[in-house]
Each structure stands twice: as structure tokens, then as C-alpha cells.
Amino acid sequence: MVDFTQGPAPAGYFSPLRFEADIYDCEVEGSIPRDLNGAFFRVGGEWFYPSNTTDDSPFSADGYISSFRIHNGIVDFKSRWVKTPRFLNNLAARKQLYGNYRNPFTSDTSVQNIDKPYLGTVINTAPIAHGGKLFALKEDAHPYEIDPNTLETLGPWDFDGRFKAQTFSAHPKVDPLSGDMICYGYEATGLCTDDLWIYTISPNGRVKKEIRIKVPYVSLLHDMVLTQKYFIFPVYGYVTSIEMLRAGKLHWGWDKTMPTYWGIISREGDGSDARWFQGPASCVIHTINAFDDGDKVIVDAPISDGNPFPFFPSVDGSPWSPQLARHTIRRLTFDMTSTRDTYEEKMLDPTDIVDLARMDDRFISLPYRYVYSSMSDTTQPFDTARAGQNRVVNTYFRYDLQTAEWRKYFVGDVHNLQEVSFIPRSETAPEGDGHLIGTASNYADMRTELVIVDATEMTELARVYLPFRMTPQVHARWYSNKELPLIEAPMPAYTGRVQNS
Ligand SMILES: [Fe+2]
């Protein structure tokens, strides 16, 4: 995972990298499953020019996309910066022109663009493919289309002018039954606005539907969930205002007095039926899944009771609490026949997990069984002599919602894992039959390693070694040759003179 303790001045393993890479025929240990033909796309943040401020968020780092292209057991690696206006302006000036996280008031006057904050975006959060296009995402701007083979930035995409919100979501959901992509923009009409605009995009990339609603208060609306009947949005303790931004602060502060709201909106309606269910203060950066159960709506998510991000300070000045930042898997039940706008919350297991939880995406919006994420298993060894005193996430797990069984995979004693992804063995394979894939930072050898794990047995099948440390991702996705027009053999041709005798 990204080490959030690094802040705007990362050092050691996380020191800034200022290169783009092309590595062919990566070193592989073990055997790459032959059914893996596609690419593992990773998006993260990397500082080309470090922040000008001392209190900035790591979320301000420039966008960086990379891919492990896997075909016939061979792995090629490629990485590129996401060329946003901000990145190009900085390059032209040869310095960092921009200020604190999503606060244009703190940027150089030449690039402030208060009315067009999306011009200051860093596209550093997540990839998604839909309608045959690959996008890199950040929630404060439109998606940026990326060439899936070259990883060059093609530019922002507004769905032929029909996506009207200024912002797009970091975590759209693709309905596995219809193929529609559900996405949204919050602060949809400008900085600190309470507009939430929700879009349904057809499988061929056309805007089918737009719903415009208001949120109870402006909050960090990073993720959502979907059932076959409803859109579902959490609103929770991060607050912002134009006054905060004018005062030079980061875009978000944590207000522990703010309740959690869950907005539930019919997918078939016009937004006028939106209900906001209210609960105690909590934080829901990421979700897992949701589904309809008769008149009830079931939502699963890794939830904490307080602020998980130490760089977004409390508005009352109170210190950050690591204890309240712990995430556990919780199940929320909403009774849509009830006249009371409350919900039930149940902790399914007390284990402290990383909130980057995933599932088999073929079951988005449907009943499902398995949750995948990562954790710090303190019963496993960690070699501090070789790897230092870093905080480590060393284990992937599979949690069975039916039986409460845990299965684990340990990556190694000098490694820190990033988000796990699930790849089904085939389009028709049962839920959970497939592979887990993700990258690990090897702190001892200062390199990045890709691991491929059997998702049932939780045993390692293959490990791919990069000869350097690569930017940690925030999120990643696997896409097969069927989902994107991936070129089979991207090895470049040699154009120099060839001696044959
Ligand atoms: Fe995210």
C-alpha cells in the first residue's frame, strides 16, 4: 500500500522517481498461469517536483500509470506519467507551481484557475476500462483516457460532451448484468458545491442517464456501492468550505461531530426519491459490495470509527488517533419499508484490515461470498535488519462471508503489499475460482515484485521481479485481451545497422 506516513517529502524506498520505464521479458520465478492474457494496470502518485508546503497530502503527487503486460507466460513492464495540465505546467516551469491538496488558492497565481479546479488535477488514483477505452481516474476531474498499449495520455474524456459534471469518480462500478458503468461526480459544479450528479454509461460508452441530487453536507465521497435496484453513497466526517480553502488549508478536515449518512437512490427514478439514512460518526473511504435482499439493502464495507488519514487534520485541533483509524469488515442493513431513516451496523469480524478490500467483480451488485484484502499479520517474521523499521502489510487474505473462514498468503519478510486484485479463471468460472495479483515493495532489495497467487489455495504461483523500486499504486485492475485492444507483442523494432557477417 501507499505509505501515508511519508507525506509530501518521501524518503528512502519512497524517494521520488523521475523516469518512465520499458522493461521487456521481466525476470519470472515460478510459472505464470497460461490463462492469464491481458494487462495489470496500476495507477498511483509520484512527486516529479516535491510539494512546496510542509503539510500537504500524498494525494497531491503527480499521476503515474504502469502496466504488467502478460502474454503466453511472458511479462513486459511499462510506466508513464499521466500528462495533466498541472504536470505539463510544472515541467515547463521546471518547478512545482501548485499548493496544498485540492486548494487552488495556495497555487501560483499563474495556474490558480479557481473556477476550473479540475485543471489542477493529478490523475493518481485508479484505472478502469469501459467501452473499449482505458481511463486513469481522480475524483476531482474528468477521466483521462490512456492508450492501453503505450500508456501515453490521450487526454480528458467527457463522453462526447454528455458528461456535464466537472468531476468524475475514482470508483465507478460496472454492472455485470447490463454492462453499464455507474459513475458520479461530487462537488459537481465547482469547489465545495453540494451537487452530486450520477451517470449511467452504456457498454459502448454513451451517457444513458443523468440524475442530479444534493448531499446532506459536502464530504469526501470517494466510493459508492450498487445493487440491482439502487445507487448507494456514503457521506461522512470529512468537511470542507471555501473559507477553509481561502485560509490555505488542505481540501479536507475531519469533524468527528458529523454523522454518517448513506444515500439510497432508485436506479430507475429521477433522484427525487433519494433517502439519506443517518448513523453515528464513521469513515467509509472504500466499500466492498452491496445487494438487494427483498425489501432490504445489504452493504458491506471496511469501516473505521474515525479519521484514517493523519494528513487531513481534525477541525477541532485534536490529535490523530491510530485506534480510531482501524478498519474492520462491517455489514449494514437498510430496511427500505421502514419510515425511520436509520440502519443496522454489524461488525462481521474484529480483525484489523487494510481498507482496500476487493471481491470478484462479476458479482458487483449481487449476492456474493468472498472478500479479498490485505493485512499486517504480526505472527509472521519481519527482517528489520534488512528492511528497516517500515510499517508493513505482509498478507493477503480471503474472507468467506458464508463460513467466516480466513485463508491467508504471506508475501515475505522484507515486503510491503499493495492492493490485491482478483482475476477469474474464466468468464464462467464459479465465484472465487481464479488468481490474486498485486505488487509488493521489497524494502531490502529496493525493488518492486509482482505476485500471482491461487485465490482458492492462497499459494504463490509466480513472482515477477522489476530491477528497481517502482511507484506504489493506489489502485489497480486486470483487463484481459477481450476487454481492451491489447497488442500481442509490443517489443520495439531495432532501427540501427545490423551486421550479418
Ligand atoms: Fe480508492
Boltz pocket constraint, residues with backbone or C-beta under 6 A from the ligand:
constraints:
  - pocket:
      binder: B
      contacts: [[A, 125], [A, 170], [A, 171], [A, 222], [A, 285], [A, 286], [A, 475]]
      max_distance: 6.0
